[in-house]
């Protein structure tokens, strides 16, 4: 899951970033309202964690813009404002949840997972990576909020790579575990499936490690023209 964290407090922001990253989530952390607006315009996110008291403005301005533009991006407000009127205003203005500071990181993680389930319909069996979500029980795949139809081999290849995110999966393992009969012996069947998979889920996920195999990196890749 790809998250935008908007929080100006250095200690809190770093703690939240580390806690989320330890759960396999990708986090972009900014500390100002202007930076948050530019980051949202230039990237794709699954959720926003939003502080209200920012150095250059009120986080509610960002929330207002999102809802004005009819964006349904889930927003979890993190704020020291604990008055009922502040919580109600944020929720009425379009926030999906509200967590009062100080909070336990365990509660934050639980609320993030719950909000993801409510927003995207997937449960804890879902594997998420930078706007891509794979749900094995239903063999469903969603990329940037849109369902993607994959063949059996394409789905199994993607699941294998996602389960080993950050680690290279060799050609031999992929052929033996996914392809019918473990096709090899000079066959380019694996390359064909990977090429088709890239076309469907988009570039920037699967990286070729020449002479060895393939990997999905934890961090986003620069757009490429890999075949």
Secondary structure as UniProt FT lines:
FT   STRAND          2..6
FT   HELIX           10..22
FT   TURN            23..24
FT   STRAND          26..30
FT   HELIX           33..42
FT   STRAND          47..51
FT   STRAND          53..54
FT   TURN            55..56
FT   STRAND          57..58
FT   HELIX           59..68
FT   TURN            69..70
FT   STRAND          74..79
FT   HELIX           84..92
FT   TURN            93..94
FT   STRAND          97..100
FT   HELIX           105..120
FT   TURN            124..125
FT   STRAND          126..129
FT   TURN            130..131
FT   STRAND          132..135
FT   TURN            136..139
FT   STRAND          140..143
FT   TURN            144..145
FT   STRAND          146..147
FT   HELIX           152..163
FT   TURN            164..166
FT   STRAND          169..170
FT   HELIX           171..177
FT   HELIX           180..182
FT   TURN            185..186
FT   HELIX           189..201
FT   TURN            203..204
FT   STRAND          206..209
FT   TURN            210..212
FT   STRAND          213..216
//
